[in-house]
Amino acid sequence: MWKQLCRYLPYAVLAALFMVAEVLADLLQPKLMSSLVDEGVLGLGNDGQVNLPLIGEVGLKMLLIVLLGGAAGCLCNLFVQLSAQNFGNAVRKDSFDAIMRLSFPEIDSFGTGTLITRITNDVSQVERLVAMFSRGMVRTVMMTAGSIYFMFTLNPEFGVMVLCAFPLILLVMLLCLLRANPLFAKLQKELDTVNTMVQEDLFGIRIIKAFVRETYEKLRFEKANLALIGTQLRVLIFFAFMNPVINALMNLVVALLLLEGGARVEAGTATPGSIMAAISYVTLLINSVMMLLFLSQNLSRGFISWGRLKQLQEYPLSITDGPVASPPPFPGSIEFKQVSFTYPNSGFEALTDINFKIKQGEFVAIMGATGSGKSTLLNLIARFYEVSSGEVLLGGTNVKNYELATLRSLIALAPQHSELFSLSIRENIAWGSRSFEPTAAQEEIDRAAQIAQAAEFIAERPSGYDDLLSAGGTTLSGGQRQRLCMARAVLRRAPVLLCDDATSALDLKTEARLLRALRSELGNTTLVMVAQRISTARLADRIILIDEGRICAQGTHEELKSTSTVYQEICRSQLGQDEQETSSVSQPQGEVSYGH
């Protein structure tokens, strides 16, 4: 993060210089006021006569200094905002880039709630940190040092009186900060929890309403929110104690100064103007000390947030680029060699000793019970996770050896959970484009939608392809969302198409038409599909059956019906008396089966 800060350091330096000018203007005022009162109004040194020319001259100087100080303050604020906002913008972008670089294990480790907090609240805190340093800290230090210096020039004893109070002030501040500082880190973590809960509840709002669990979620949120408020109150209590104690010490100094000053004026060793100036300097000093209290809270939180953002941006990645930047000649072949996999922080082995080969252009269905490892297998092909042992080869090259961008360019994904964005239908499909920007020719989008069996329902939408979707596509049915995700994947025209139960919400006829269109239009594309239905799997060239993380059988539909008891049970449970009807839907008369 120092690189981002150095980029906008000139703005911060200029802000600090203009703040120096503003503080000097404030510090000169009491000195001039002392001269105006003593020599101009009281006429000391002029036989007690009012010195109007001096009053005009000093008054004009004071006015000019006020104007210059105000101009310096405005310029200081301008450059403070230029440095803080630009720095915050750079940190936010770099933090988002860091999130985009994270692989699934790191995202799982952080949690989405803390990532949202870091890119929003923590960035705001470091923006405030930079602003406080370039403006508040310069003002506080200069005002404190300058006030004490001018106090000594007025009267050394006045300066000593002020200095005597400082050790006590610093001790009170140090004790409060030592107690409050650990709470700032806890505060950010509790804010993570609240953000996570809000995100989960917004994502699952339909389920919450369907099960009438609004009250339960309110109570759950209230519990997390009360924990956040409790920590915040503990922090505020420490500073609520600190503020009046320090204020009382400074006011005590003012009282002693008035007593001592009055005695000196009576004795003729001090002038009323010098006493007024001394009180003004003590007032400036009190304001700077109170500003220091405010700064101490914000700087503590800022440094905590700085550390959290630094951790995010420098977090070691478990999945990094390999040396291979060019795709192989035949990138669609897939091979698993003795692959085993265990999810991070889990003692359960999701996949064990997986071995199989898929040829370029082959259609393979992955079947198995819920939790058997089907989706995990697809995740390893795309290298969303790193295998625990063994090798996954794509186009004859270990996926670890590819640059991640090269590897992912060889793969199109239709996910299990339909991920759509709050964009138009056209833009959601065009996300599959290989170009940097999600754009594609309308002809390509039309063809992808037709293959995915989405063109008909898109035409019925009020604005067609320009129809805007809500976040997640919640205004569409499950089958419509799946077809749009499939169209996005088809548009990519990648050598490998991974479908993670991506047709589960489609009726049998639509699914059959979609699969036939895929094989017809993407004949050389390797299709790996996690399937739950026999009607889907029977169209595949080969079926790989997984049971408890292990391959228990491989073969065509007919072969597995004869040799695998597990597959026979699936067939009986799904087909039964409806097998003939399903077969006729999946394979209309005059069309050829894609199985061997």
C-alpha positions in Angstrom: 0.0 0.0 0.0 3.0 2.3 0.3 3.2 2.4 -3.5 -0.4 3.9 -3.7 0.5 6.3 -0.9 3.7 7.5 -2.6 1.8 8.1 -5.8 -0.3 10.8 -4.2 2.3 11.9 -1.6 2.9 15.3 -3.4 -0.8 16.2 -2.7 -0.3 15.3 1.0 2.9 17.4 1.2 1.2 20.4 -0.3 -1.7 19.9 2.1 0.7 19.8 5.0 2.5 23.0 3.8 -0.7 24.9 3.5 -1.7 23.7 6.9 1.6 25.1 8.3 0.6 28.5 6.8 -2.9 28.3 8.4 -1.5 27.4 11.8 1.1 30.2 11.7 -1.7 32.6 10.9 -3.6 31.3 14.0 -0.5 31.6 16.2 0.3 35.2 15.1 -3.2 36.5 16.0 -2.8 36.4 19.9 0.6 38.1 19.6 -0.9 40.9 17.5 -3.9 41.1 19.7 -1.6 41.7 22.7 0.0 44.6 21.0 -3.3 46.0 19.9 -4.7 45.9 23.5 -1.6 47.1 25.3 -0.2 49.7 22.9 -3.3 50.7 20.9 -6.3 50.5 23.3 -4.7 51.0 26.7 -1.9 53.3 25.3 0.8 51.7 27.4 4.0 53.6 26.4 1.9 56.4 25.0 0.9 58.1 28.3 -2.3 56.1 28.4 -3.6 57.7 25.2 -5.4 55.5 22.7 -3.2 55.0 19.6 -5.7 54.9 16.7 -3.1 54.7 13.9 -1.6 51.6 15.7 -5.0 50.1 16.1 -5.7 50.5 12.4 -2.3 49.2 11.4 -2.4 46.1 13.7 -6.1 45.5 12.8 -5.3 45.6 9.1 -2.4 43.1 9.7 -4.7 40.8 11.6 -7.3 41.0 8.9 -4.8 40.3 6.2 -3.4 37.3 8.2 -6.9 35.9 8.7 -7.6 36.1 4.9 -4.2 34.5 4.1 -4.8 31.8 6.8 -8.3 31.1 5.4 -7.0 30.8 1.9 -4.3 28.4 3.1 -6.9 26.4 4.9 -9.1 26.1 1.8 -6.1 25.0 -0.3 -5.1 22.6 2.5 -8.5 21.0 2.4 -8.4 20.7 -1.4 -5.1 18.9 -1.4 -6.1 16.7 1.6 -9.1 15.5 -0.4 -7.1 15.0 -3.5 -4.6 12.8 -1.6 -7.1 10.9 0.6 -9.7 10.3 -2.1 -7.2 9.3 -4.8 -5.4 7.1 -2.4 -8.6 5.5 -1.2 -9.7 4.9 -4.8 -6.3 3.3 -5.6 -6.5 1.1 -2.5 -10.1 0.1 -3.3 -9.2 -0.9 -6.8 -6.1 -2.8 -5.7 -8.0 -4.5 -3.0 -10.7 -5.6 -5.5 -7.9 -6.8 -7.8 -6.6 -8.8 -4.9 -10.0 -10.3 -4.3 -10.3 -11.3 -7.9 -6.9 -13.0 -7.7 -7.9 -15.1 -4.7 -8.7 -18.7 -5.4 -11.6 -20.5 -3.8 -9.6 -21.7 -0.7 -8.6 -18.1 0.2 -12.1 -16.8 -0.4 -13.5 -19.6 1.8 -10.8 -18.7 4.4 -11.7 -15.0 4.5 -15.4 -15.2 4.1 -17.5 -12.9 1.9 -18.5 -10.7 4.9 -15.0 -9.7 5.8 -14.1 -9.1 2.1 -17.0 -6.7 1.8 -16.0 -4.9 5.0 -12.4 -4.6 3.9 -13.2 -3.0 0.5 -15.8 -0.6 2.0 -15.4 0.3 5.7 -11.6 -0.4 5.9 -10.9 1.6 2.8 -12.9 4.5 4.3 -10.8 4.2 7.5 -7.5 4.4 5.7 -8.8 7.4 3.6 -9.5 9.1 6.9 -6.1 8.0 8.2 -4.3 9.8 5.3 -6.5 12.9 5.7 -5.9 13.0 9.4 -2.1 12.7 9.0 -1.8 15.3 6.3 -4.1 17.8 8.0 -5.0 17.0 11.5 -1.7 15.7 12.7 0.3 18.6 11.2 -2.2 21.1 12.7 -2.2 19.4 16.2 1.6 19.1 16.4 2.3 22.6 15.2 -0.4 24.2 17.2 0.7 22.4 20.4 4.4 23.3 19.9 3.7 26.8 18.6 1.3 27.6 21.5 3.9 26.5 24.1 6.7 28.4 22.3 4.7 31.7 22.2 3.7 31.1 25.8 7.4 31.1 26.7 8.0 34.2 24.7 5.2 36.0 26.6 6.4 34.7 30.0 8.6 31.7 30.8 6.5 30.9 33.9 3.4 30.7 31.8 5.1 28.1 29.6 6.3 26.1 32.5 2.7 26.0 34.0 1.4 24.5 30.7 4.3 22.0 30.4 3.6 20.7 33.9 0.1 19.5 32.8 1.4 17.7 29.8 2.8 14.5 31.4 -0.5 13.9 33.1 -2.4 14.5 29.8 -0.1 12.1 27.9 -0.5 9.4 30.7 -4.3 9.6 30.6 -4.2 9.3 26.8 -1.8 6.4 26.8 -3.8 4.4 29.4 -7.0 4.9 27.4 -5.4 4.0 24.1 -3.8 0.8 25.5 -7.2 -0.3 26.7 -9.1 0.7 23.6 -6.7 -0.3 20.8 -7.4 -4.1 21.0 -11.1 -3.3 20.7 -10.7 -1.7 17.3 -9.6 -5.0 15.8 -12.6 -6.8 17.5 -14.9 -4.0 16.2 -13.9 -4.7 12.6 -14.4 -8.5 13.0 -17.9 -7.9 14.5 -18.6 -5.6 11.5 -17.6 -8.5 9.3 -20.1 -10.7 11.0 -22.9 -8.2 10.6 -22.1 -7.7 6.9 -22.0 -11.5 6.4 -25.4 -11.9 8.0 -26.9 -9.1 5.9 -25.5 -10.6 2.7 -26.8 -14.1 3.6 -30.3 -12.8 4.5 -30.6 -10.7 1.3 -29.5 -13.7 -0.8 -31.9 -16.0 1.0 -34.8 -13.5 1.4 -37.3 -15.7 -0.5 -36.6 -18.7 1.8 -36.9 -16.5 4.9 -40.3 -15.2 3.8 -41.4 -18.6 2.6 -40.7 -20.2 6.0 -41.9 -17.1 7.9 -38.5 -16.8 9.6 -38.3 -12.9 9.6 -38.6 -12.7 13.4 -35.9 -15.4 13.8 -33.5 -13.6 11.5 -34.3 -10.2 13.2 -33.3 -11.7 16.5 -30.2 -13.3 15.0 -29.2 -9.9 13.5 -30.0 -8.1 16.7 -27.6 -10.4 18.6 -24.8 -9.7 16.2 -25.6 -6.0 16.1 -25.7 -5.8 19.9 -22.3 -7.4 20.0 -21.0 -4.7 17.6 -22.7 -1.9 19.6 -21.3 -3.3 22.9 -17.8 -3.2 21.6 -18.3 0.3 20.2 -19.7 1.5 23.5 -16.7 0.1 25.4 -14.4 2.0 23.1 -16.5 5.2 23.6 -16.6 4.8 27.3 -12.8 4.8 27.5 -12.7 8.0 25.4 -15.7 9.5 27.3 -13.6 9.2 30.5 -10.5 10.6 28.8 -12.1 13.7 27.3 -13.4 15.3 30.5 -10.2 14.4 32.5 -8.0 16.1 30.0 -10.4 19.0 29.6 -10.4 19.4 33.4 -6.6 19.5 33.5 -6.4 22.1 30.7 -9.1 24.3 32.4 -7.1 24.0 35.6 -4.1 25.4 33.8 -6.3 28.3 32.5 -7.5 29.0 36.1 -4.0 29.0 37.5 -2.9 31.2 34.6 -5.6 33.7 35.4 -4.7 33.8 39.1 -1.0 34.2 38.3 -1.6 36.7 35.5 -3.9 38.9 37.7 -1.3 39.0 40.4 1.4 40.0 37.8 -0.8 42.7 36.3 -1.5 44.1 39.8 2.2 44.0 40.5 3.0 45.7 37.2 5.2 42.8 35.9 2.6 41.8 33.1 0.2 43.6 30.9 -3.5 42.8 30.3 -2.7 42.2 26.6 -0.1 39.6 27.5 -2.6 37.8 29.8 -5.2 37.9 27.1 -2.7 36.5 24.6 -1.6 33.8 27.0 -5.3 32.7 27.6 -5.7 32.7 23.8 -2.7 30.4 23.4 -4.0 28.1 26.1 -7.4 28.0 24.3 -5.6 27.1 21.1 -3.6 24.5 23.1 -6.8 23.0 24.5 -8.3 22.8 21.0 -5.2 21.0 19.7 -5.2 18.6 22.6 -8.9 17.8 22.0 -8.1 17.4 18.4 -5.3 14.9 19.4 -7.9 12.9 21.3 -10.1 12.7 18.2 -7.1 11.9 16.1 -5.9 9.1 18.4 -9.2 7.2 18.0 -9.3 7.6 14.2 -5.6 6.9 13.8 -5.9 3.7 15.8 -8.8 2.5 13.7 -7.0 3.6 10.6 -3.9 1.6 11.3 -6.0 -1.5 12.1 -7.8 -1.1 8.8 -4.4 -0.5 7.1 -3.2 -3.9 8.4 -6.3 -5.7 7.3 -6.1 -4.3 3.8 -2.4 -5.0 3.6 -3.1 -8.6 4.7 -5.6 -8.8 1.9 -3.4 -7.4 -0.8 -0.3 -9.4 0.2 -2.1 -12.6 1.1 -0.1 -15.6 -0.3 -2.0 -17.3 -3.1 -2.3 -21.1 -3.0 -3.0 -21.3 -6.8 -0.7 -19.4 -9.0 0.3 -19.2 -12.7 2.3 -21.9 -14.3 4.8 -21.4 -17.2 2.6 -22.6 -20.1 1.0 -19.6 -21.8 -0.1 -21.2 -25.1 -2.9 -23.8 -25.5 -1.9 -27.3 -26.7 -2.8 -28.6 -30.2 -5.7 -30.8 -28.8 -6.8 -29.0 -25.7 -10.1 -30.9 -25.2 -8.6 -34.1 -23.7 -8.9 -34.6 -20.0 -7.1 -37.1 -17.8 -7.1 -37.8 -14.0 -4.1 -39.7 -12.7 -4.5 -41.1 -9.2 -6.1 -37.9 -8.0 -7.1 -37.4 -4.4 -8.5 -34.2 -2.9 -9.3 -32.9 0.6 -10.9 -29.5 1.1 -8.8 -27.1 3.2 -9.4 -27.3 6.9 -11.4 -30.5 6.4 -10.3 -34.0 7.4 -12.7 -35.6 5.0 -11.3 -36.8 1.7 -13.7 -35.7 -1.0 -12.1 -37.7 -3.8 -9.8 -40.7 -3.6 -7.6 -42.3 -6.3 -9.6 -41.0 -9.3 -8.3 -42.3 -12.7 -10.0 -41.8 -16.1 -9.4 -40.3 -19.5 -11.8 -38.3 -21.7 -11.0 -37.9 -25.4 -11.4 -34.6 -27.4 -15.0 -34.2 -28.4 -16.4 -36.9 -26.1 -19.6 -36.4 -24.1 -19.1 -37.8 -20.5 -21.8 -37.8 -17.8 -20.7 -37.8 -14.2 -23.3 -39.5 -11.9 -23.4 -40.3 -8.2 -25.2 -39.6 -5.0 -25.3 -36.2 -3.4 -22.0 -35.4 -1.8 -20.1 -38.1 -3.7 -17.7 -35.5 -5.3 -19.1 -34.8 -8.7 -18.9 -31.0 -8.5 -15.5 -31.3 -6.8 -14.2 -33.2 -9.8 -15.2 -30.3 -12.2 -13.6 -27.8 -9.8 -10.3 -29.6 -10.1 -10.4 -29.6 -14.0 -10.8 -25.8 -13.8 -8.2 -25.6 -11.1 -10.5 -23.8 -8.7 -8.8 -26.0 -6.0 -5.4 -27.7 -6.0 -5.4 -31.5 -6.0 -4.0 -33.0 -2.8 -2.2 -35.7 -4.8 -2.0 -36.9 -8.3 -2.4 -35.0 -11.6 -5.2 -33.5 -13.6 -4.2 -33.1 -17.3 -5.9 -30.9 -19.9 -4.7 -31.4 -23.4 -1.9 -33.6 -22.1 -0.5 -30.8 -19.8 -0.9 -30.7 -16.1 -3.3 -27.9 -15.2 -0.8 -26.7 -12.6 1.6 -25.8 -15.5 -0.8 -23.5 -17.3 -1.1 -19.8 -16.8 -4.5 -19.4 -15.1 -5.9 -17.2 -17.8 -4.8 -19.7 -20.5 -6.3 -22.6 -18.6 -9.6 -20.9 -18.0 -9.8 -19.8 -21.6 -9.9 -23.5 -22.6 -13.0 -24.0 -20.4 -16.6 -22.8 -20.4 -18.6 -23.4 -17.3 -22.4 -23.7 -16.8 -22.6 -23.8 -12.9 -24.9 -25.6 -10.6 -26.2 -22.4 -9.2 -27.2 -20.0 -12.0 -25.0 -16.9 -11.6 -26.5 -13.9 -13.4 -25.7 -10.2 -13.0 -27.9 -7.1 -12.8 -27.3 -6.4 -16.5 -29.4 -6.9 -19.7 -30.0 -10.4 -21.0 -27.7 -9.5 -24.0 -24.9 -8.5 -21.6 -25.3 -11.6 -19.4 -25.0 -13.9 -22.5 -22.1 -11.8 -23.9 -20.1 -12.5 -20.7 -19.1 -15.6 -22.4 -17.2 -13.6 -25.0 -13.4 -14.1 -25.1 -12.7 -10.4 -25.4 -11.7 -8.3 -22.4 -15.0 -6.5 -22.5 -18.2 -8.7 -22.3 -19.3 -7.9 -25.8 -20.2 -10.1 -28.8 -21.9 -9.8 -32.1 -25.7 -10.1 -32.0 -25.6 -13.1 -34.4 -23.3 -15.0 -32.0 -25.6 -14.1 -29.1 -28.7 -15.2 -31.1 -27.1 -18.5 -32.0 -25.9 -19.2 -28.4 -29.4 -18.5 -27.2 -31.0 -20.9 -29.8 -28.6 -23.7 -28.8 -29.4 -23.2 -25.2 -33.1 -23.2 -25.9 -33.4 -19.7 -24.6 -34.3 -17.7 -27.7 -38.1 -18.4 -27.4 -38.6 -17.1 -23.9 -36.2 -14.1 -24.5 -38.4 -13.0 -27.4 -41.4 -13.0 -25.1 -39.6 -10.6 -22.6 -40.8 -7.0 -22.8 -37.5 -5.7 -24.1 -36.2 -8.9 -25.6 -32.4 -9.1 -25.3 -32.3 -5.6 -23.7 -34.5 -6.7 -20.8 -32.7 -5.8 -17.6 -32.4 -8.6 -15.0 -32.4 -8.2 -11.3 -29.3 -9.3 -9.3 -29.1 -13.1 -9.6 -31.9 -13.1 -12.2 -34.5 -13.5 -9.5 -37.3 -12.4 -11.9 -36.7 -15.5 -14.1 -37.6 -19.1 -13.5 -35.0 -21.6 -12.5 -35.0 -23.1 -16.0 -34.8 -19.8 -17.7 -31.8 -18.8 -15.6 -30.1 -22.2 -16.4 -30.6 -21.6 -20.1 -29.1 -18.1 -20.0 -26.1 -19.5 -18.2 -25.8 -22.3 -20.8 -26.0 -19.7 -23.6 -23.2 -17.8 -21.9 -21.1 -20.9 -21.8 -21.9 -21.9 -25.4 -20.9 -18.4 -26.7 -17.4 -19.0 -25.3 -16.8 -21.8 -27.8 -14.2 -23.3 -25.5 -12.6 -26.7 -26.2 -14.1 -28.0 -22.9 -17.6 -27.4 -21.6 -18.3 -28.2 -18.0 -21.9 -28.4 -16.9 -22.5 -28.9 -13.2 -26.0 -30.2 -13.1 -26.8 -27.2 -15.3 -30.1 -28.6 -16.8 -31.7 -29.9 -13.6 -34.5 -27.3 -13.8 -35.4 -28.1 -17.4 -38.2 -30.4 -18.5 -37.2 -33.5 -20.3 -38.1 -32.3 -23.8 -36.2 -29.0 -23.4 -33.2 -30.8 -22.0 -33.2 -33.3 -24.8 -33.3 -30.6 -27.4 -30.6 -28.7 -25.7 -28.3 -31.7 -25.5 -28.9 -32.5 -29.2 -28.1 -28.9 -30.2 -24.9 -29.0 -28.1 -23.7 -32.1 -29.9 -24.7 -30.8 -33.3 -23.1 -27.3 -32.9 -20.2 -28.1 -30.7 -19.2 -31.5 -32.0 -15.5 -31.1 -31.3 -16.1 -29.7 -27.8 -15.5 -32.0 -24.9 -18.6 -32.0 -22.8 -18.4 -33.1 -19.1 -21.8 -32.9 -17.5 -22.7 -33.7 -13.9 -26.1 -35.3 -14.3 -28.8 -36.5 -11.9 -31.2 -37.9 -14.5 -30.8 -41.2 -16.3 -32.5 -39.4 -19.3 -29.5 -37.1 -19.4 -26.8 -39.6 -18.8 -28.0 -42.2 -21.4 -27.2 -39.7 -24.2 -23.6 -39.5 -23.2 -20.8 -41.5 -24.9 -19.7 -42.6 -21.4 -20.9 -42.5 -17.9 -18.6 -42.2 -14.9 -20.3 -43.3 -11.7 -18.9 -41.9 -8.4 -19.7 -43.3 -5.0 -18.3 -41.8 -1.8 -15.4 -40.1 -3.7 -14.4 -43.1 -5.7 -15.1 -44.2 -9.2 -17.2 -47.4 -8.9 -18.1 -47.9 -12.5 -17.6 -46.5 -16.1 -19.3 -47.4 -19.3 -22.3 -46.6 -21.5 -25.8 -46.6 -20.3 -26.4 -50.2 -21.6 -23.1 -51.5 -20.2 -23.8 -50.1 -16.7 -27.3 -51.4 -16.7 -25.8 -54.9 -17.2 -22.7 -54.6 -14.9 -23.3 -52.0 -12.1 -25.7 -52.7 -9.3 -25.5 -49.0 -8.2 -26.5 -47.9 -11.7 -29.3 -50.5 -11.8 -30.7 -49.1 -8.6 -30.6 -45.5 -10.0 -32.4 -46.7 -13.1 -35.1 -48.5 -11.1 -35.6 -45.5 -8.8 -35.9 -43.0 -11.7 -37.3 -44.9 -14.6 -39.4 -47.8 -13.5 -42.6 -48.0 -15.6 -41.9 -44.6 -17.3 -38.7 -45.8 -18.9 -40.2 -46.2 -22.3 -41.8 -42.8 -22.1 -38.5 -41.2 -21.1 -36.7 -43.0 -23.8 -39.2 -41.7 -26.4 -38.8 -38.1 -25.2 -35.0 -38.3 -25.1 -34.6 -40.0 -28.5 -37.4 -39.0 -30.9 -38.0 -41.3 -33.8 -35.5 -40.8 -36.6 -32.7 -39.5 -34.4 -29.6 -41.4 -33.4 -28.5 -42.1 -29.9 -25.2 -40.6 -28.9 -24.2 -43.5 -26.8 -22.1 -46.3 -28.3 
